[in-house]
Amino acid sequence: MTALPVFTVADLEAVPRFEPERFDNDDAVALGLLGVEVIRHHRANLAVRIVLRGDVVFVAKLGTTGPGNDPWLAGKAAVAERFGEPSLLVRRRHEEAGTPFADRTDIDHDVFRAHGGSVPIFVDGEVVGTITMSGEPDVVDHALVAETLRRFRSA
């Protein structure tokens, strides 16, 4: 990616949520491996992590990523899981309202990080997991997660 992608609240709201009929550990690994393909295709420095029902089922750290990405992977996923929408959408909603997420006093900001890169996984209307990427600017993290989900849906 050369120019950073731009996402508005409307752009993010227009994307249907990721809600397969079922999603198990094998699906999580397949999604993670597809994420690795997308990361390599874009020559990005990203970590990808899939959590399913509280269990880290898949993690891969490519390029220059490492332990410093772990808090970001966990924090973005915590936002996507709690709010039931992409972490970038949560951030953009707060920005659009003029109330930055970082200013919320009801949130533990060491646990919840409203930066792009995590998307919830739904089954039967409930959040069962997340796919999260971290390592590039957060809009790139989000864009590559979105590309991974598009490819997974069409596979």
C-alpha positions as CSV (number, residue, x, y, z in Angstrom):
1,M,0.0,0.0,0.0
2,T,1.4,3.3,-1.0
3,A,-1.1,5.9,0.3
4,L,-2.8,5.4,3.6
5,P,-6.4,4.3,3.2
6,V,-9.1,6.6,4.6
7,F,-12.2,5.2,6.3
8,T,-15.2,7.3,7.4
9,V,-17.9,6.1,9.8
10,A,-20.2,5.7,6.8
11,D,-17.6,3.6,5.0
12,L,-17.1,1.3,8.0
13,E,-20.8,1.0,8.7
14,A,-21.5,0.0,5.1
15,V,-19.4,-3.2,5.4
16,P,-21.5,-6.2,6.5
17,R,-20.3,-7.8,9.7
18,F,-18.4,-11.0,9.5
19,E,-21.0,-13.7,10.5
20,P,-20.4,-17.1,9.0
21,E,-22.9,-19.8,9.9
22,R,-20.3,-21.6,12.0
23,F,-16.7,-20.8,12.9
24,D,-14.4,-23.3,14.7
25,N,-10.7,-23.7,15.4
26,D,-10.0,-25.0,11.9
27,D,-11.8,-22.0,10.4
28,A,-9.7,-19.7,12.6
29,V,-6.5,-21.3,11.5
30,A,-7.6,-21.0,7.8
31,L,-8.5,-17.4,8.3
32,G,-5.1,-16.7,10.0
33,L,-3.2,-18.4,7.2
34,L,-5.1,-16.3,4.7
35,G,-4.2,-13.2,6.7
36,V,-0.5,-14.3,6.4
37,E,-0.9,-14.5,2.6
38,V,-2.5,-11.0,2.6
39,I,0.3,-9.6,4.8
40,R,3.0,-11.1,2.6
41,H,1.3,-9.9,-0.6
42,H,1.4,-6.4,0.7
43,R,4.9,-6.8,2.1
44,A,3.6,-5.5,5.4
45,N,5.1,-5.7,8.9
46,L,2.1,-7.1,10.7
47,A,1.2,-9.6,13.4
48,V,-2.1,-11.4,13.0
49,R,-4.1,-13.0,15.8
50,I,-7.3,-14.9,15.8
51,V,-9.1,-15.4,19.1
52,L,-12.1,-17.7,19.4
53,R,-14.2,-17.9,22.6
54,G,-11.4,-16.4,24.6
55,D,-8.7,-18.7,23.3
56,V,-5.8,-17.5,21.0
57,V,-6.2,-20.1,18.2
58,F,-3.8,-18.5,15.7
59,V,-0.9,-16.0,15.9
60,A,1.8,-15.1,13.4
61,K,4.3,-12.2,13.6
62,L,5.8,-11.2,10.3
63,G,8.5,-8.7,9.4
64,T,9.6,-6.5,12.2
65,T,6.7,-7.4,14.6
66,G,7.3,-8.9,18.0
67,P,6.3,-8.8,21.6
68,G,5.6,-5.1,21.4
69,N,2.6,-5.9,19.2
70,D,1.0,-8.1,21.9
71,P,-0.6,-5.3,23.9
72,W,-2.0,-3.8,20.7
73,L,-3.4,-7.1,19.4
74,A,-5.1,-7.7,22.8
75,G,-6.3,-4.1,23.2
76,K,-7.8,-3.7,19.8
77,A,-9.5,-7.1,20.1
78,A,-10.9,-6.1,23.5
79,V,-12.5,-3.1,21.9
80,A,-14.0,-5.1,19.0
81,E,-15.3,-7.8,21.4
82,R,-16.8,-5.3,23.9
83,F,-18.5,-3.0,21.3
84,G,-19.3,-5.7,18.7
85,E,-17.9,-3.7,15.9
86,P,-14.5,-3.0,14.3
87,S,-12.1,-1.2,16.5
88,L,-11.5,1.5,13.8
89,L,-15.3,2.1,13.7
90,V,-15.3,2.6,17.5
91,R,-12.5,5.2,17.2
92,R,-14.1,7.0,14.2
93,R,-17.5,7.2,16.0
94,H,-15.8,8.9,19.0
95,E,-13.8,11.2,16.7
96,E,-17.0,12.2,14.8
97,A,-18.8,12.9,18.0
98,G,-15.9,15.1,19.2
99,T,-15.3,12.9,22.2
100,P,-12.0,11.0,21.7
101,F,-12.0,7.4,23.0
102,A,-8.9,8.3,24.9
103,D,-10.9,10.8,27.0
104,R,-13.4,8.2,28.3
105,T,-13.1,7.7,32.0
106,D,-15.1,4.6,32.1
107,I,-12.5,2.6,30.1
108,D,-9.3,1.0,31.2
109,H,-7.0,2.3,28.5
110,D,-4.4,-0.3,29.3
111,V,-6.9,-3.0,28.3
112,F,-9.0,-1.2,25.6
113,R,-7.2,0.4,22.6
114,A,-9.6,1.9,20.0
115,H,-7.2,1.8,17.1
116,G,-7.9,0.1,13.7
117,G,-7.1,-3.5,13.1
118,S,-9.6,-5.7,14.9
119,V,-12.9,-7.0,13.6
120,P,-15.3,-9.1,15.6
121,I,-16.4,-12.6,14.4
122,F,-20.1,-13.3,14.9
123,V,-22.0,-16.6,14.9
124,D,-25.8,-16.6,15.5
125,G,-25.7,-12.9,16.4
126,E,-23.1,-13.3,19.1
127,V,-19.4,-12.2,19.1
128,V,-17.4,-15.4,19.3
129,G,-14.0,-14.1,18.5
130,T,-11.9,-11.5,16.7
131,I,-9.3,-11.2,13.9
132,T,-6.7,-8.6,14.7
133,M,-3.6,-7.2,13.0
134,S,-1.0,-4.8,14.4
135,G,2.2,-3.3,13.1
136,E,1.4,-0.7,10.5
137,P,-0.6,2.5,10.8
138,D,-4.0,1.4,12.1
139,V,-5.9,2.2,8.9
140,V,-3.5,-0.2,7.1
141,D,-4.1,-2.8,9.8
142,H,-7.8,-2.4,9.3
143,A,-7.6,-2.5,5.5
144,L,-5.6,-5.8,5.5
145,V,-8.0,-7.4,8.0
146,A,-10.9,-6.3,5.8
147,E,-9.1,-7.8,2.7
148,T,-8.5,-11.0,4.6
149,L,-12.2,-11.3,5.5
150,R,-13.3,-10.5,1.9
151,R,-11.0,-13.3,0.6
152,F,-12.2,-15.7,3.3
153,R,-15.9,-15.0,2.3
154,S,-15.2,-15.7,-1.3
155,A,-13.2,-18.9,-0.8
